[in-house]
Amino acid sequence: MKVHHLNCGTMRPWGAPEGLVCHVLLVETGTGLALVDTGLGLLDRAAPGRRFGPARHFVRPAFEESETAVRQVERLGLDPKDVRDIVLTHFDADHVGGLADFPWARVHLTDAEASAALHPATRVEKGRYRPAQRAHAPTLVRHTPRAGEAWRGFAAATELTGISSGIVLVGLPGHTRGHAAIAVDAGDHWVLHAGDAFYHHGQVDGAGKVPKSLLAMERAVAHDWRRVRANHERLAELRQAAEHDLLLVNAHDPGLLASARARAGSS
């Protein structure tokens, strides 16, 4: 499968001079197109308060129409109607803003994340899941990563064969109740999109200083901080193993996005 690495939302949080991106995967499968997350969408610019919430004052999204997934699909000469499936790492606003731009697409996520988004139980959950992001009544396809079907050492995973072979949902709760990583077979290597399991490459490779503002934000919104820390450790092990056939990316690190684009361009 061909994988495109898109930035679907530039953000400029206070105290993070390099800024953040919304790293979205556009996957060309044998039967159509699939997205991993959507970043920000067309409707977000018109109603940022209702769709993004108070967090916009800290992360300061640009809300550029040209960065939306639907416009980038068009610029690649592809038909947005061919985006039949969207796989979510989780349901935070900066990951689902573009769902309404593809209202016909099936939305795949873990059962735990769907339950959290539809029935938030904690103060953090009630603040992070914006009802406006699902006002178009998307078709949610729930999956339960199965214990015993491990993927590269992760405890639970399930292959989304209903979309295509080579797309794997990996359970990675911690940042949210049902957070997941998504692995995609890009032919000569796998791309593991870890979502918000970590924010900055320094948390998994030890290189560079992690902005304190990002660390504070990560801790403040974590559903289970113990699991977040455990995910950091497991992903750091994976990164340090430097397996040539595995590319580890996340949702917001601009350096990892640039490296992924360079690799895709040379493959």
Backbone hydrogen bonds in HBPLUS format (Angstrom, degrees):
<---DONOR---> <-ACCEPTOR-->    atom                        ^
c    i                          cat <-CA-CA->   ^        H-A-AA   ^      H-
h    n   atom  resd res      DA  || num        DHA   H-A  angle D-A-AA Bond
n    s   type  num  typ     dist DA aas  dist angle  dist       angle   num
A0028-GLU N   A0002-LYS O   2.84 MM  26  5.17 170.1  1.85 158.3 161.8     1
A0004-HIS N   A0026-LEU O   2.79 MM  22  4.97 167.0  1.81 150.3 154.9     2
A0026-LEU N   A0004-HIS O   2.97 MM  22  4.97 163.7  1.99 142.7 147.5     3
A0006-LEU N   A0024-VAL O   2.88 MM  18  5.09 175.3  1.88 165.0 163.4     4
A0024-VAL N   A0006-LEU O   2.91 MM  18  5.09 164.9  1.93 144.2 149.3     5
A0008-CYS N   A0022-CYS O   2.81 MM  14  5.08 169.8  1.82 149.2 145.9     6
A0040-LEU N   A0008-CYS O   2.83 MM  32  5.91 163.9  1.86 168.0 167.3     7
A0062-ALA N   A0010-THR O   2.92 MM  52  5.70 151.0  2.01 172.6 170.4     8
A0011-MET N   A0020-LEU O   2.94 MM   9  4.99 167.5  1.95 138.7 139.0     9
A0020-LEU N   A0011-MET O   2.81 MM   9  4.99 164.0  1.84 149.5 149.5    10
A0012-ARG N   A0059-VAL O   2.81 MM  47  5.53 120.9  2.16 151.6 163.5    11
A0012-ARG N   A0060-ARG O   3.31 MM  48  5.28 151.4  2.39 114.5 121.8    12
A0016-ALA N   A0013-PRO O   3.25 MM   3  5.58 150.6  2.34 136.3 131.3    13
A0014-TRP N   A0058-PHE O   3.31 MM  44  6.15 141.2  2.47 149.8 159.6    14
A0019-GLY N   A0016-ALA O   2.88 MM   3  5.50 156.9  1.93 121.6 129.4    15
A0021-VAL N   A0252-HIS O   3.12 MM 231  4.61 156.9  2.18 112.9 120.1    16
A0023-HIS N   A0251-ALA O   2.71 MM 228  4.67 171.9  1.71 140.4 143.2    17
A0025-LEU N   A0036-VAL O   3.32 MM  11  4.95 158.2  2.37 132.4 136.8    18
A0036-VAL N   A0025-LEU O   2.84 MM  11  4.95 151.1  1.93 141.8 147.5    19
A0027-VAL N   A0034-ALA O   2.74 MM   7  5.07 178.0  1.74 163.9 164.6    20
A0034-ALA N   A0027-VAL O   2.92 MM   7  5.07 149.7  2.01 143.2 151.5    21
A0029-THR N   A0032-GLY O   2.85 MM   3  5.35 150.2  1.93 160.3 167.9    22
A0033-LEU N   A0082-ASP O   2.82 MM  49  5.44 164.9  1.84 144.9 140.0    23
A0084-ARG N   A0033-LEU O   3.10 MM  51  6.15 140.1  2.26 151.7 152.9    24
A0035-LEU N   A0085-ASP O   3.04 MM  50  6.54 152.7  2.11 145.9 153.5    25
A0087-VAL N   A0035-LEU O   2.74 MM  52  6.14 167.3  1.76 163.2 165.2    26
A0037-ASP N   A0087-VAL O   2.80 MM  50  5.97 145.2  1.92 144.5 156.0    27
A0038-THR N   A0095-HIS O   2.90 MM  57  5.44 156.2  1.95 139.8 145.8    28
A0097-GLY N   A0039-GLY O   2.89 MM  58  5.67 110.2  2.39 149.7 166.9    29
A0044-ASP N   A0041-GLY O   3.25 MM   3  5.55 142.8  2.40 104.6 114.4    30
A0047-ALA N   A0043-LEU O   3.25 MM   4  6.50 145.3  2.37 150.6 159.8    31
A0051-ARG N   A0047-ALA O   3.02 MM   4  6.05 158.1  2.07 157.2 164.0    32
A0052-PHE N   A0048-PRO O   2.79 MM   4  5.23 150.4  1.87 135.5 143.1    33
A0053-GLY N   A0048-PRO O   3.27 MM   5  6.77 141.9  2.43 145.2 154.0    34
A0053-GLY N   A0049-GLY O   3.14 MM   4  4.73 128.8  2.41 105.5 119.7    35
A0056-ARG N   A0053-GLY O   3.19 MM   3  6.19 172.7  2.19 128.5 130.7    36
A0057-HIS N   A0054-PRO O   3.05 MM   3  5.94 162.8  2.08 127.2 130.6    37
A0058-PHE N   A0055-ALA O   3.04 MM   3  5.44 147.0  2.15 109.1 118.4    38
A0059-VAL N   A0055-ALA O   3.02 MM   4  6.31 171.4  2.03 168.4 167.4    39
A0060-ARG N   A0056-ARG O   2.86 MM   4  5.00 139.3  2.02 123.3 133.4    40
A0067-GLU N   A0064-GLU O   3.06 MM   3  5.48 150.5  2.15 110.3 118.8    41
A0068-THR N   A0065-GLU O   3.14 MM   3  5.48 157.5  2.19 110.0 116.8    42
A0072-GLN N   A0068-THR O   3.10 MM   4  6.38 155.4  2.16 151.0 158.6    43
A0073-VAL N   A0069-ALA O   2.86 MM   4  6.06 155.1  1.92 156.2 162.4    44
A0074-GLU N   A0070-VAL O   3.22 MM   4  6.40 157.5  2.28 138.3 143.9    45
A0075-ARG N   A0071-ARG O   2.97 MM   4  6.27 154.0  2.04 144.3 151.3    46
A0076-LEU N   A0072-GLN O   3.10 MM   4  6.30 138.0  2.28 140.7 150.6    47
A0076-LEU N   A0073-VAL O   3.22 MM   3  5.25 131.7  2.47  95.8 108.4    48
A0078-LEU N   A0073-VAL O   3.15 MM   5  5.52 156.9  2.21 159.6 154.2    49
A0077-GLY N   A0074-GLU O   2.90 MM   3  5.22 156.4  1.95 112.0 117.7    50
A0082-ASP N   A0079-ASP O   2.81 MM   3  5.52 160.8  1.84 123.9 130.4    51
A0083-VAL N   A0080-PRO O   2.96 MM   3  5.47 165.6  1.99 116.0 120.6    52
A0084-ARG N   A0082-ASP O   2.98 MM   2  5.58 111.3  2.46 112.4  95.3    53
A0106-ARG N   A0084-ARG O   2.91 MM  22  6.22 162.2  1.95 146.8 141.0    54
A0086-ILE N   A0106-ARG O   2.80 MM  20  6.14 152.2  1.88 166.7 173.2    55
A0108-HIS N   A0086-ILE O   2.70 MM  22  6.04 163.2  1.73 162.3 167.8    56
A0088-LEU N   A0108-HIS O   2.87 MM  20  6.12 170.3  1.88 170.2 170.0    57
A0180-ALA N   A0089-THR O   2.90 MM  91  4.75 146.4  2.02 134.9 143.6    58
A0095-HIS N   A0092-ASP O   2.94 MM   3  5.49 159.7  1.98 120.7 126.0    59
A0096-VAL N   A0092-ASP O   3.21 MM   4  6.41 129.4  2.48 147.0 160.7    60
A0099-LEU N   A0096-VAL O   3.04 MM   3  5.44 169.8  2.05 119.0 122.1    61
A0101-ASP N   A0098-GLY O   2.98 MM   3  5.30 149.3  2.08 109.3 118.9    62
A0102-PHE N   A0099-LEU O   2.99 MM   3  5.53 162.5  2.02 116.9 122.7    63
A0105-ALA N   A0102-PHE O   3.00 MM   3  5.61 163.5  2.02 123.7 128.8    64
A0107-VAL N   A0139-THR O   2.83 MM  32  5.92 169.3  1.84 175.7 173.4    65
A0141-VAL N   A0107-VAL O   2.70 MM  34  5.75 168.9  1.71 151.7 151.6    66
A0109-LEU N   A0141-VAL O   3.18 MM  32  6.50 153.7  2.25 162.0 162.3    67
A0143-HIS N   A0109-LEU O   2.93 MM  34  6.10 138.1  2.11 147.2 157.4    68
A0114-ALA N   A0110-THR O   3.03 MM   4  6.33 161.1  2.07 154.1 159.2    69
A0111-ASP N   A0143-HIS O   2.75 MM  32  5.32 142.7  1.89 146.2 144.0    70
A0115-SER N   A0111-ASP O   3.01 MM   4  6.20 160.5  2.05 148.4 153.5    71
A0116-ALA N   A0112-ALA O   3.03 MM   4  6.21 151.3  2.11 139.8 147.6    72
A0117-ALA N   A0113-GLU O   2.90 MM   4  6.10 162.5  1.93 153.0 157.0    73
A0118-LEU N   A0114-ALA O   2.99 MM   4  6.10 159.9  2.03 150.2 155.6    74
A0119-HIS N   A0115-SER O   2.78 MM   4  5.60 146.7  1.89 141.0 150.6    75
A0126-LYS N   A0122-THR O   2.91 MM   4  6.14 160.5  1.95 153.7 158.8    76
A0127-GLY N   A0123-ARG O   3.10 MM   4  6.30 134.4  2.32 139.2 150.8    77
A0127-GLY N   A0124-VAL O   3.14 MM   3  5.15 131.4  2.38  95.3 108.5    78
A0128-ARG N   A0124-VAL O   2.95 MM   4  6.11 145.5  2.07 150.6 160.1    79
A0129-TYR N   A0125-GLU O   3.24 MM   4  6.11 166.4  2.26 154.1 154.7    80
A0133-GLN N   A0130-ARG O   2.93 MM   3  5.67 153.6  2.01 124.1 130.8    81
A0134-ARG N   A0131-PRO O   3.09 MM   3  5.66 159.9  2.14 115.7 121.8    82
A0135-ALA N   A0132-ALA O   3.33 MM   3  4.96 171.2  2.34 101.1 101.9    83
A0137-ALA N   A0134-ARG O   3.00 MM   3  5.43 155.7  2.06 117.3 119.9    84
A0149-GLU N   A0146-ARG O   3.16 MM   3  5.78 161.0  2.20 132.7 135.1    85
A0151-TRP N   A0154-PHE O   3.23 MM   3  5.23 139.2  2.41 126.4 137.4    86
A0154-PHE N   A0151-TRP O   3.01 MM   3  5.23 168.2  2.03 116.1 119.0    87
A0171-GLY N   A0156-ALA O   3.07 MM  15  5.63 148.4  2.17 137.6 147.2    88
A0158-THR N   A0169-LEU O   2.88 MM  11  5.31 145.8  2.00 143.0 154.2    89
A0169-LEU N   A0158-THR O   2.84 MM  11  5.31 166.7  1.85 158.8 154.2    90
A0160-LEU N   A0167-ILE O   2.74 MM   7  5.59 167.0  1.76 164.8 169.5    91
A0163-ILE N   A0160-LEU O   2.96 MM   3  5.72 161.4  2.00 120.2 125.9    92
A0164-SER N   A0160-LEU O   3.10 MM   4  6.35 159.0  2.15 154.6 153.0    93
A0185-ASP N   A0166-GLY O   2.84 MM  19  4.93 154.6  1.91 149.7 153.7    94
A0168-VAL N   A0183-ALA O   2.85 MM  15  5.01 165.2  1.87 148.2 153.3    95
A0183-ALA N   A0168-VAL O   2.88 MM  15  5.01 166.3  1.90 150.2 153.8    96
A0170-VAL N   A0181-ALA O   2.82 MM  11  5.03 173.1  1.82 162.2 159.9    97
A0181-ALA N   A0170-VAL O   2.83 MM  11  5.03 161.4  1.87 150.7 155.6    98
A0172-LEU N   A0179-HIS O   2.97 MM   7  5.41 155.7  2.03 138.9 138.3    99
A0174-GLY N   A0176-THR O   3.03 MM   2  5.18 175.9  2.04 150.8 151.6   100
A0223-HIS N   A0174-GLY O   2.99 MM  49  5.55 129.6  2.25 146.4 161.3   101
A0224-ASP N   A0174-GLY O   2.91 MM  50  4.67 152.8  1.98 141.9 142.6   102
A0223-HIS N   A0175-HIS O   3.15 MM  48  5.37 137.7  2.34 102.5 114.5   103
A0182-ILE N   A0193-HIS O   2.88 MM  11  5.14 158.1  1.93 145.0 149.8   104
A0193-HIS N   A0182-ILE O   2.80 MM  11  5.14 164.3  1.82 158.7 153.2   105
A0184-VAL N   A0191-VAL O   2.80 MM   7  5.16 154.8  1.86 146.7 155.4   106
A0191-VAL N   A0184-VAL O   2.83 MM   7  5.16 164.0  1.86 151.4 155.9   107
A0186-ALA N   A0189-HIS O   2.80 MM   3  5.43 146.8  1.91 154.0 164.3   108
A0190-TRP N   A0245-ASP O   2.75 MM  55  5.98 163.0  1.78 139.5 141.7   109
A0247-LEU N   A0190-TRP O   2.75 MM  57  6.08 160.2  1.78 163.5 170.6   110
A0192-LEU N   A0247-LEU O   2.82 MM  55  6.07 169.0  1.83 158.8 161.2   111
A0249-VAL N   A0192-LEU O   3.01 MM  57  6.15 174.7  2.01 153.5 153.7   112
A0194-ALA N   A0249-VAL O   2.89 MM  55  6.13 176.1  1.89 145.8 147.0   113
A0197-ALA N   A0194-ALA O   2.98 MM   3  5.62 162.5  2.01 141.2 146.8   114
A0251-ALA N   A0195-GLY O   2.92 MM  56  4.68 153.8  1.99 135.7 128.8   115
A0203-GLN N   A0200-HIS O   2.92 MM   3  5.77 164.4  1.95 127.4 131.9   116
A0204-VAL N   A0201-HIS O   3.00 MM   3  5.59 159.7  2.04 117.4 123.5   117
A0205-ASP N   A0201-HIS O   2.87 MM   4  6.00 148.2  1.98 158.6 168.8   118
A0206-GLY N   A0202-GLY O   3.11 MM   4  4.53 136.8  2.31 110.0 115.4   119
A0214-LEU N   A0211-PRO O   3.07 MM   3  5.48 128.8  2.35 106.1 118.1   120
A0215-LEU N   A0211-PRO O   3.22 MM   4  6.63 158.3  2.27 150.4 156.6   121
A0216-ALA N   A0212-LYS O   2.92 MM   4  6.14 158.1  1.97 151.0 156.5   122
A0217-MET N   A0213-SER O   3.02 MM   4  6.17 155.7  2.08 139.9 146.5   123
A0218-GLU N   A0214-LEU O   2.86 MM   4  6.03 162.1  1.89 151.3 156.2   124
A0219-ARG N   A0215-LEU O   3.06 MM   4  6.24 161.1  2.09 146.5 151.0   125
A0220-ALA N   A0216-ALA O   2.96 MM   4  6.09 155.0  2.02 145.5 152.9   126
A0221-VAL N   A0217-MET O   3.16 MM   4  6.33 151.0  2.24 152.4 157.2   127
A0228-VAL N   A0224-ASP O   3.05 MM   4  6.40 152.0  2.13 147.9 156.7   128
A0229-ARG N   A0225-TRP O   3.01 MM   4  6.27 162.6  2.04 153.9 156.2   129
A0230-ALA N   A0226-ARG O   3.03 MM   4  6.31 154.4  2.10 142.9 150.5   130
A0231-ASN N   A0227-ARG O   2.81 MM   4  6.03 151.9  1.89 150.2 157.4   131
A0232-HIS N   A0228-VAL O   2.99 MM   4  6.33 152.1  2.07 148.1 155.6   132
A0233-GLU N   A0229-ARG O   3.11 MM   4  6.44 158.3  2.15 148.2 152.9   133
A0234-ARG N   A0230-ALA O   3.02 MM   4  6.30 161.1  2.05 149.8 154.6   134
A0235-LEU N   A0231-ASN O   2.91 MM   4  6.00 166.8  1.92 154.7 158.4   135
A0236-ALA N   A0232-HIS O   2.85 MM   4  5.95 146.8  1.96 144.7 154.6   136
A0237-GLU N   A0233-GLU O   3.04 MM   4  6.28 152.8  2.11 144.6 151.2   137
A0238-LEU N   A0234-ARG O   3.10 MM   4  6.39 153.5  2.17 141.9 149.1   138
A0239-ARG N   A0235-LEU O   2.86 MM   4  6.09 157.8  1.91 147.0 153.0   139
A0240-GLN N   A0236-ALA O   2.87 MM   4  6.01 162.7  1.90 150.8 155.4   140
A0241-ALA N   A0237-GLU O   3.03 MM   4  6.17 134.5  2.25 139.2 150.3   141
A0242-ALA N   A0239-ARG O   3.08 MM   3  5.47 148.0  2.19 106.4 115.6   142
A0246-LEU N   A0243-GLU O   3.17 MM   3  5.60 154.3  2.24 123.8 121.7   143
A0257-LEU N   A0253-ASP O   3.21 MM   4  6.51 152.4  2.29 147.7 155.5   144
A0258-ALA N   A0254-PRO O   3.03 MM   4  6.25 158.9  2.08 144.4 149.6   145
A0259-SER N   A0255-GLY O   3.00 MM   4  6.24 158.5  2.05 147.6 153.3   146
A0260-ALA N   A0256-LEU O   2.97 MM   4  6.10 155.4  2.03 143.1 149.8   147
A0261-ARG N   A0257-LEU O   2.97 MM   4  6.22 157.3  2.02 151.8 157.6   148
A0262-ALA N   A0258-ALA O   3.00 MM   4  6.23 153.7  2.07 145.1 152.3   149
A0263-ARG N   A0259-SER O   2.98 MM   4  6.24 157.2  2.03 148.2 153.9   150
A0264-ALA N   A0260-ALA O   2.90 MM   4  6.11 162.4  1.93 149.4 154.5   151
A0265-GLY N   A0261-ARG O   2.91 MM   4  6.02 149.8  2.00 143.4 151.6   152
A0266-SER N   A0262-ALA O   3.16 MM   4  6.33 130.3  2.42 137.5 149.1   153
A0266-SER N   A0263-ARG O   3.17 MM   3  5.23 136.9  2.36  97.0 108.7   154
